[in-house]
Amino acid sequence: MANRIFSGVQPTGQLHLGNYLGAIRNFVALQGDYECLYCMVDMHAITMWQDPKELTQATRTVAASFLAAGLDPKRNIIFNQSRVPAHAELAWIFNCVARLGWLNRMTQFKEKAGKQRENASVGLYAYPVLMAADILVYKATHVPVGEDQKQHLELTRDIAQKFNHDFGVEFFPITEPIIQGEATRVMSLRDGTKKMSKSDPSDYSRINLTDGPDQIADKIRKARTDPHPLPETIEELEKRPEADNLVGIYAALDDITRHQVLHHFGGKLFSDFKAQLIDLAVARLGPIGTEMQRLVKDPDHIDGVLANGAERAAAMAAPILREAKRIVGFLGA
């Protein structure tokens, strides 16, 4: 079987630079070498309560970001998860394969539920199992992941192996991660020790993909730094989180390494470096924001892309789900 990629983005909150550098840009780079499915995972979104109207709009906005960044809906399958019921059907089978002990080790649940663990939804607890179904219902061979998702991919591999072992088959692939490039983990512009987040109350903590040139420039100028010139070595850089974050962002936007950035800017003032980073960020992100704003004003076009993608995804998933049901012993599969 050809190498096949599945990946998804939750349609919640504002998409930002971290989503672009950690995921969306990589999707574009992969579309020539793999058979790709890219998904707005709206079923994952409702593991925490969402305003229905905002969820609808956010789903279109994420789709617009995919298209604006350069994903071709003819070469890739772009759709929203809830349109393909096979995800939920396979997730139930996997709920009966996965073990509580595995889910109890998932660190993201602990982080998201916090002290409200007893009030968290069952969906929030079990969503790594749905993620496994998202991937394996297409027999995806590869998944582009950030560092924070590696644990969930390990669970996907565990579920595939246990299903295959329990039923004496070699049916589901053991999916491999793809971890790409610099700045796969982009940090807050206000605190270099925290991940850039849609949920941060300060809009100055992130660069939104819909920000215009003036907003991008203002946020980078006001990004937190320390009082020293830029370091000249990677070892020194790693001890200074705000500097490390900005250097990592520059490296990712310019497709170079942190070492190359320091070779050029090491020892210079942050003000000089930020001026160059502003020019680079505006050049790379400005056209995406402009195109996103244009696409969001044409919801019929976006809905048509998603409907077509869902039809193609469902056709791909149907025989895989049918065979999984047959293996389990469901009558009529």
TORKOL-4160 file (C-alpha; in steps of 0.2 Angstrom, whole numbers, padded with zeros to 4 digits, m for minus):
333
<pt num="1" X="0000" Y="0000" Z="0000"/>
<pt num="2" X="0006" Y="0018" Z="m0004"/>
<pt num="3" X="0012" Y="0028" Z="0011"/>
<pt num="4" X="m0003" Y="0037" Z="0018"/>
<pt num="5" X="m0004" Y="0052" Z="0030"/>
<pt num="6" X="m0018" Y="0057" Z="0041"/>
<pt num="7" X="m0017" Y="0072" Z="0052"/>
<pt num="8" X="m0030" Y="0084" Z="0060"/>
<pt num="9" X="m0032" Y="0101" Z="0069"/>
<pt num="10" X="m0045" Y="0105" Z="0082"/>
<pt num="11" X="m0057" Y="0119" Z="0076"/>
<pt num="12" X="m0056" Y="0129" Z="0092"/>
<pt num="13" X="m0050" Y="0146" Z="0095"/>
<pt num="14" X="m0039" Y="0157" Z="0084"/>
<pt num="15" X="m0026" Y="0148" Z="0074"/>
<pt num="16" X="m0009" Y="0154" Z="0077"/>
<pt num="17" X="0009" Y="0154" Z="0072"/>
<pt num="18" X="0012" Y="0138" Z="0082"/>
<pt num="19" X="m0002" Y="0129" Z="0072"/>
<pt num="20" X="0006" Y="0135" Z="0056"/>
<pt num="21" X="0024" Y="0130" Z="0060"/>
<pt num="22" X="0020" Y="0114" Z="0070"/>
<pt num="23" X="0007" Y="0107" Z="0058"/>
<pt num="24" X="0000" Y="0116" Z="0043"/>
<pt num="25" X="0016" Y="0121" Z="0034"/>
<pt num="26" X="0022" Y="0103" Z="0036"/>
<pt num="27" X="0006" Y="0097" Z="0028"/>
<pt num="28" X="0009" Y="0107" Z="0013"/>
<pt num="29" X="0027" Y="0101" Z="0012"/>
<pt num="30" X="0021" Y="0083" Z="0012"/>
<pt num="31" X="0007" Y="0083" Z="m0001"/>
<pt num="32" X="0019" Y="0079" Z="m0015"/>
<pt num="33" X="0026" Y="0063" Z="m0007"/>
<pt num="34" X="0011" Y="0055" Z="0001"/>
<pt num="35" X="m0007" Y="0051" Z="m0001"/>
<pt num="36" X="m0014" Y="0064" Z="0012"/>
<pt num="37" X="m0030" Y="0066" Z="0023"/>
<pt num="38" X="m0031" Y="0082" Z="0032"/>
<pt num="39" X="m0045" Y="0084" Z="0044"/>
<pt num="40" X="m0054" Y="0097" Z="0055"/>
<pt num="41" X="m0057" Y="0086" Z="0071"/>
<pt num="42" X="m0073" Y="0093" Z="0077"/>
<pt num="43" X="m0078" Y="0078" Z="0086"/>
<pt num="44" X="m0062" Y="0080" Z="0097"/>
<pt num="45" X="m0067" Y="0099" Z="0099"/>
<pt num="46" X="m0083" Y="0094" Z="0109"/>
<pt num="47" X="m0073" Y="0084" Z="0122"/>
<pt num="48" X="m0074" Y="0102" Z="0130"/>
<pt num="49" X="m0090" Y="0112" Z="0128"/>
<pt num="50" X="m0091" Y="0123" Z="0112"/>
<pt num="51" X="m0103" Y="0136" Z="0107"/>
<pt num="52" X="m0111" Y="0127" Z="0092"/>
<pt num="53" X="m0111" Y="0143" Z="0081"/>
<pt num="54" X="m0093" Y="0146" Z="0085"/>
<pt num="55" X="m0088" Y="0128" Z="0081"/>
<pt num="56" X="m0096" Y="0129" Z="0064"/>
<pt num="57" X="m0087" Y="0145" Z="0060"/>
<pt num="58" X="m0070" Y="0138" Z="0068"/>
<pt num="59" X="m0072" Y="0123" Z="0057"/>
<pt num="60" X="m0073" Y="0134" Z="0041"/>
<pt num="61" X="m0059" Y="0145" Z="0047"/>
<pt num="62" X="m0047" Y="0130" Z="0049"/>
<pt num="63" X="m0052" Y="0124" Z="0032"/>
<pt num="64" X="m0048" Y="0141" Z="0025"/>
<pt num="65" X="m0031" Y="0141" Z="0034"/>
<pt num="66" X="m0027" Y="0124" Z="0025"/>
<pt num="67" X="m0031" Y="0131" Z="0008"/>
<pt num="68" X="m0023" Y="0148" Z="0011"/>
<pt num="69" X="m0007" Y="0140" Z="0016"/>
<pt num="70" X="m0006" Y="0130" Z="0000"/>
<pt num="71" X="m0015" Y="0113" Z="0002"/>
<pt num="72" X="m0023" Y="0108" Z="m0014"/>
<pt num="73" X="m0040" Y="0100" Z="m0011"/>
<pt num="74" X="m0039" Y="0090" Z="m0027"/>
<pt num="75" X="m0022" Y="0082" Z="m0022"/>
<pt num="76" X="m0027" Y="0080" Z="m0004"/>
<pt num="77" X="m0043" Y="0074" Z="0005"/>
<pt num="78" X="m0048" Y="0089" Z="0016"/>
<pt num="79" X="m0064" Y="0086" Z="0027"/>
<pt num="80" X="m0072" Y="0088" Z="0044"/>
<pt num="81" X="m0071" Y="0072" Z="0055"/>
<pt num="82" X="m0090" Y="0072" Z="0060"/>
<pt num="83" X="m0095" Y="0069" Z="0042"/>
<pt num="84" X="m0087" Y="0052" Z="0042"/>
<pt num="85" X="m0096" Y="0041" Z="0054"/>
<pt num="86" X="m0083" Y="0027" Z="0052"/>
<pt num="87" X="m0072" Y="0037" Z="0064"/>
<pt num="88" X="m0084" Y="0035" Z="0079"/>
<pt num="89" X="m0088" Y="0017" Z="0074"/>
<pt num="90" X="m0070" Y="0011" Z="0074"/>
<pt num="91" X="m0067" Y="0021" Z="0090"/>
<pt num="92" X="m0080" Y="0010" Z="0099"/>
<pt num="93" X="m0071" Y="m0006" Z="0094"/>
<pt num="94" X="m0054" Y="0002" Z="0100"/>
<pt num="95" X="m0062" Y="0007" Z="0116"/>
<pt num="96" X="m0064" Y="m0012" Z="0119"/>
<pt num="97" X="m0046" Y="m0015" Z="0114"/>
<pt num="98" X="m0038" Y="m0001" Z="0123"/>
<pt num="99" X="m0035" Y="m0003" Z="0142"/>
<pt num="100" X="m0038" Y="0009" Z="0156"/>
<pt num="101" X="m0020" Y="0008" Z="0162"/>
<pt num="102" X="m0015" Y="0015" Z="0145"/>
<pt num="103" X="m0027" Y="0030" Z="0146"/>
<pt num="104" X="m0022" Y="0033" Z="0164"/>
<pt num="105" X="m0004" Y="0037" Z="0158"/>
<pt num="106" X="m0010" Y="0050" Z="0146"/>
<pt num="107" X="m0002" Y="0066" Z="0152"/>
<pt num="108" X="m0013" Y="0078" Z="0141"/>
<pt num="109" X="m0029" Y="0072" Z="0150"/>
<pt num="110" X="m0021" Y="0077" Z="0167"/>
<pt num="111" X="m0015" Y="0094" Z="0160"/>
<pt num="112" X="m0032" Y="0098" Z="0152"/>
<pt num="113" X="m0043" Y="0091" Z="0166"/>
<pt num="114" X="m0032" Y="0099" Z="0180"/>
<pt num="115" X="m0041" Y="0099" Z="0197"/>
<pt num="116" X="m0058" Y="0096" Z="0188"/>
<pt num="117" X="m0054" Y="0078" Z="0184"/>
<pt num="118" X="m0070" Y="0071" Z="0191"/>
<pt num="119" X="m0080" Y="0084" Z="0181"/>
<pt num="120" X="m0071" Y="0081" Z="0164"/>
<pt num="121" X="m0081" Y="0073" Z="0150"/>
<pt num="122" X="m0078" Y="0054" Z="0146"/>
<pt num="123" X="m0074" Y="0061" Z="0129"/>
<pt num="124" X="m0059" Y="0071" Z="0135"/>
<pt num="125" X="m0053" Y="0055" Z="0144"/>
<pt num="126" X="m0056" Y="0043" Z="0129"/>
<pt num="127" X="m0051" Y="0055" Z="0115"/>
<pt num="128" X="m0034" Y="0047" Z="0112"/>
<pt num="129" X="m0044" Y="0031" Z="0107"/>
<pt num="130" X="m0054" Y="0041" Z="0094"/>
<pt num="131" X="m0037" Y="0048" Z="0088"/>
<pt num="132" X="m0031" Y="0031" Z="0085"/>
<pt num="133" X="m0047" Y="0027" Z="0075"/>
<pt num="134" X="m0045" Y="0043" Z="0065"/>
<pt num="135" X="m0028" Y="0037" Z="0059"/>
<pt num="136" X="m0031" Y="0018" Z="0057"/>
<pt num="137" X="m0048" Y="0019" Z="0049"/>
<pt num="138" X="m0038" Y="0024" Z="0034"/>
<pt num="139" X="m0023" Y="0013" Z="0038"/>
<pt num="140" X="m0012" Y="0028" Z="0038"/>
<pt num="141" X="0006" Y="0023" Z="0038"/>
<pt num="142" X="0013" Y="0040" Z="0044"/>
<pt num="143" X="0007" Y="0055" Z="0055"/>
<pt num="144" X="0016" Y="0071" Z="0057"/>
<pt num="145" X="0016" Y="0075" Z="0075"/>
<pt num="146" X="0023" Y="0088" Z="0087"/>
<pt num="147" X="0032" Y="0083" Z="0103"/>
<pt num="148" X="0016" Y="0084" Z="0113"/>
<pt num="149" X="0007" Y="0071" Z="0102"/>
<pt num="150" X="0020" Y="0058" Z="0102"/>
<pt num="151" X="0012" Y="0049" Z="0117"/>
<pt num="152" X="m0005" Y="0048" Z="0108"/>
<pt num="153" X="0004" Y="0040" Z="0093"/>
<pt num="154" X="0012" Y="0027" Z="0104"/>
<pt num="155" X="m0006" Y="0023" Z="0110"/>
<pt num="156" X="m0012" Y="0021" Z="0092"/>
<pt num="157" X="0003" Y="0009" Z="0089"/>
<pt num="158" X="m0002" Y="m0001" Z="0105"/>
<pt num="159" X="m0020" Y="m0002" Z="0100"/>
<pt num="160" X="m0015" Y="m0008" Z="0082"/>
<pt num="161" X="m0003" Y="m0021" Z="0089"/>
<pt num="162" X="m0016" Y="m0027" Z="0102"/>
<pt num="163" X="m0030" Y="m0028" Z="0089"/>
<pt num="164" X="m0019" Y="m0038" Z="0077"/>
<pt num="165" X="m0013" Y="m0049" Z="0091"/>
<pt num="166" X="m0030" Y="m0052" Z="0099"/>
<pt num="167" X="m0038" Y="m0057" Z="0083"/>
<pt num="168" X="m0023" Y="m0066" Z="0075"/>
<pt num="169" X="m0022" Y="m0054" Z="0060"/>
<pt num="170" X="m0009" Y="m0042" Z="0052"/>
<pt num="171" X="m0023" Y="m0029" Z="0048"/>
<pt num="172" X="m0019" Y="m0012" Z="0055"/>
<pt num="173" X="m0002" Y="m0004" Z="0051"/>
<pt num="174" X="0010" Y="0001" Z="0065"/>
<pt num="175" X="0010" Y="0020" Z="0061"/>
<pt num="176" X="0026" Y="0029" Z="0061"/>
<pt num="177" X="0028" Y="0047" Z="0067"/>
<pt num="178" X="0035" Y="0061" Z="0056"/>
<pt num="179" X="0043" Y="0075" Z="0066"/>
<pt num="180" X="0049" Y="0089" Z="0055"/>
<pt num="181" X="0061" Y="0104" Z="0056"/>
<pt num="182" X="0064" Y="0118" Z="0068"/>
<pt num="183" X="0051" Y="0126" Z="0080"/>
<pt num="184" X="0040" Y="0111" Z="0080"/>
<pt num="185" X="0035" Y="0118" Z="0097"/>
<pt num="186" X="0032" Y="0137" Z="0097"/>
<pt num="187" X="0031" Y="0145" Z="0114"/>
<pt num="188" X="0022" Y="0160" Z="0120"/>
<pt num="189" X="0028" Y="0178" Z="0115"/>
<pt num="190" X="0025" Y="0183" Z="0133"/>
<pt num="191" X="0033" Y="0168" Z="0142"/>
<pt num="192" X="0046" Y="0157" Z="0133"/>
<pt num="193" X="0042" Y="0143" Z="0145"/>
<pt num="194" X="0024" Y="0141" Z="0140"/>
<pt num="195" X="0018" Y="0134" Z="0123"/>
<pt num="196" X="0009" Y="0146" Z="0112"/>
<pt num="197" X="m0009" Y="0143" Z="0114"/>
<pt num="198" X="m0026" Y="0148" Z="0107"/>
<pt num="199" X="m0033" Y="0149" Z="0125"/>
<pt num="200" X="m0020" Y="0161" Z="0132"/>
<pt num="201" X="m0030" Y="0177" Z="0138"/>
<pt num="202" X="m0017" Y="0188" Z="0130"/>
<pt num="203" X="m0018" Y="0191" Z="0112"/>
<pt num="204" X="0000" Y="0197" Z="0113"/>
<pt num="205" X="0006" Y="0179" Z="0117"/>
<pt num="206" X="0003" Y="0173" Z="0099"/>
<pt num="207" X="0003" Y="0178" Z="0081"/>
<pt num="208" X="m0014" Y="0173" Z="0074"/>
<pt num="209" X="m0014" Y="0168" Z="0056"/>
<pt num="210" X="m0027" Y="0181" Z="0052"/>
<pt num="211" X="m0016" Y="0195" Z="0059"/>
<pt num="212" X="m0011" Y="0209" Z="0047"/>
<pt num="213" X="0006" Y="0216" Z="0045"/>
<pt num="214" X="0004" Y="0229" Z="0058"/>
<pt num="215" X="m0002" Y="0217" Z="0071"/>
<pt num="216" X="0012" Y="0205" Z="0067"/>
<pt num="217" X="0025" Y="0219" Z="0069"/>
<pt num="218" X="0018" Y="0225" Z="0085"/>
<pt num="219" X="0017" Y="0208" Z="0093"/>
<pt num="220" X="0035" Y="0204" Z="0088"/>
<pt num="221" X="0041" Y="0221" Z="0094"/>
<pt num="222" X="0033" Y="0218" Z="0111"/>
<pt num="223" X="0038" Y="0200" Z="0113"/>
<pt num="224" X="0047" Y="0197" Z="0129"/>
<pt num="225" X="0066" Y="0196" Z="0129"/>
<pt num="226" X="0080" Y="0197" Z="0141"/>
<pt num="227" X="0092" Y="0212" Z="0143"/>
<pt num="228" X="0107" Y="0204" Z="0135"/>
<pt num="229" X="0112" Y="0203" Z="0116"/>
<pt num="230" X="0108" Y="0187" Z="0107"/>
<pt num="231" X="0119" Y="0173" Z="0112"/>
<pt num="232" X="0132" Y="0166" Z="0100"/>
<pt num="233" X="0130" Y="0147" Z="0104"/>
<pt num="234" X="0116" Y="0135" Z="0105"/>
<pt num="235" X="0121" Y="0130" Z="0122"/>
<pt num="236" X="0119" Y="0148" Z="0128"/>
<pt num="237" X="0103" Y="0150" Z="0118"/>
<pt num="238" X="0095" Y="0135" Z="0127"/>
<pt num="239" X="0097" Y="0143" Z="0144"/>
<pt num="240" X="0087" Y="0158" Z="0138"/>
<pt num="241" X="0069" Y="0153" Z="0134"/>
<pt num="242" X="0063" Y="0169" Z="0126"/>
<pt num="243" X="0078" Y="0171" Z="0115"/>
<pt num="244" X="0077" Y="0152" Z="0110"/>
<pt num="245" X="0059" Y="0154" Z="0105"/>
<pt num="246" X="0062" Y="0169" Z="0094"/>
<pt num="247" X="0077" Y="0162" Z="0086"/>
<pt num="248" X="0067" Y="0145" Z="0083"/>
<pt num="249" X="0053" Y="0155" Z="0075"/>
<pt num="250" X="0065" Y="0164" Z="0063"/>
<pt num="251" X="0074" Y="0148" Z="0059"/>
<pt num="252" X="0057" Y="0139" Z="0055"/>
<pt num="253" X="0051" Y="0154" Z="0044"/>
<pt num="254" X="0067" Y="0155" Z="0034"/>
<pt num="255" X="0070" Y="0136" Z="0033"/>
<pt num="256" X="0087" Y="0137" Z="0041"/>
<pt num="257" X="0094" Y="0130" Z="0058"/>
<pt num="258" X="0095" Y="0139" Z="0074"/>
<pt num="259" X="0114" Y="0138" Z="0072"/>
<pt num="260" X="0113" Y="0148" Z="0056"/>
<pt num="261" X="0102" Y="0161" Z="0064"/>
<pt num="262" X="0115" Y="0163" Z="0078"/>
<pt num="263" X="0129" Y="0164" Z="0065"/>
<pt num="264" X="0121" Y="0179" Z="0057"/>
<pt num="265" X="0113" Y="0188" Z="0073"/>
<pt num="266" X="0124" Y="0181" Z="0088"/>
<pt num="267" X="0130" Y="0196" Z="0098"/>
<pt num="268" X="0118" Y="0208" Z="0091"/>
<pt num="269" X="0104" Y="0218" Z="0100"/>
<pt num="270" X="0087" Y="0211" Z="0101"/>
<pt num="271" X="0080" Y="0227" Z="0093"/>
<pt num="272" X="0090" Y="0223" Z="0077"/>
<pt num="273" X="0085" Y="0205" Z="0077"/>
<pt num="274" X="0067" Y="0209" Z="0079"/>
<pt num="275" X="0067" Y="0221" Z="0065"/>
<pt num="276" X="0073" Y="0207" Z="0053"/>
<pt num="277" X="0061" Y="0194" Z="0061"/>
<pt num="278" X="0046" Y="0206" Z="0058"/>
<pt num="279" X="0051" Y="0208" Z="0039"/>
<pt num="280" X="0052" Y="0189" Z="0038"/>
<pt num="281" X="0036" Y="0185" Z="0047"/>
<pt num="282" X="0026" Y="0198" Z="0037"/>
<pt num="283" X="0033" Y="0191" Z="0021"/>
<pt num="284" X="0029" Y="0173" Z="0025"/>
<pt num="285" X="0012" Y="0175" Z="0035"/>
<pt num="286" X="0005" Y="0191" Z="0027"/>
<pt num="287" X="m0002" Y="0182" Z="0011"/>
<pt num="288" X="m0009" Y="0168" Z="0021"/>
<pt num="289" X="m0019" Y="0180" Z="0032"/>
<pt num="290" X="m0025" Y="0189" Z="0017"/>
<pt num="291" X="m0031" Y="0173" Z="0008"/>
<pt num="292" X="m0039" Y="0167" Z="0024"/>
<pt num="293" X="m0049" Y="0182" Z="0026"/>
<pt num="294" X="m0055" Y="0181" Z="0007"/>
<pt num="295" X="m0060" Y="0162" Z="0009"/>
<pt num="296" X="m0069" Y="0165" Z="0025"/>
<pt num="297" X="m0081" Y="0177" Z="0016"/>
<pt num="298" X="m0085" Y="0163" Z="0004"/>
<pt num="299" X="m0092" Y="0149" Z="0015"/>
<pt num="300" X="m0101" Y="0140" Z="0001"/>
<pt num="301" X="m0084" Y="0137" Z="m0007"/>
<pt num="302" X="m0077" Y="0130" Z="0009"/>
<pt num="303" X="m0092" Y="0119" Z="0013"/>
<pt num="304" X="m0090" Y="0112" Z="m0005"/>
<pt num="305" X="m0072" Y="0107" Z="m0002"/>
<pt num="306" X="m0076" Y="0099" Z="0014"/>
<pt num="307" X="m0091" Y="0089" Z="0007"/>
<pt num="308" X="m0081" Y="0083" Z="m0007"/>
<pt num="309" X="m0067" Y="0078" Z="0005"/>
<pt num="310" X="m0079" Y="0069" Z="0016"/>
<pt num="311" X="m0086" Y="0059" Z="0002"/>
<pt num="312" X="m0069" Y="0053" Z="m0003"/>
<pt num="313" X="m0064" Y="0050" Z="0015"/>
<pt num="314" X="m0079" Y="0039" Z="0018"/>
<pt num="315" X="m0076" Y="0029" Z="0002"/>
<pt num="316" X="m0058" Y="0026" Z="0008"/>
<pt num="317" X="m0064" Y="0021" Z="0026"/>
<pt num="318" X="m0079" Y="0010" Z="0022"/>
<pt num="319" X="m0070" Y="m0006" Z="0016"/>
<pt num="320" X="m0057" Y="m0004" Z="0031"/>
<pt num="321" X="m0071" Y="m0003" Z="0044"/>
<pt num="322" X="m0081" Y="m0017" Z="0036"/>
<pt num="323" X="m0066" Y="m0028" Z="0037"/>
<pt num="324" X="m0062" Y="m0023" Z="0055"/>
<pt num="325" X="m0080" Y="m0027" Z="0060"/>
<pt num="326" X="m0079" Y="m0044" Z="0051"/>
<pt num="327" X="m0063" Y="m0048" Z="0060"/>
<pt num="328" X="m0072" Y="m0044" Z="0077"/>
<pt num="329" X="m0086" Y="m0055" Z="0072"/>
<pt num="330" X="m0100" Y="m0043" Z="0069"/>
<pt num="331" X="m0114" Y="m0051" Z="0059"/>
<pt num="332" X="m0118" Y="m0042" Z="0043"/>
<pt num="333" X="m0102" Y="m0034" Z="0041"/>
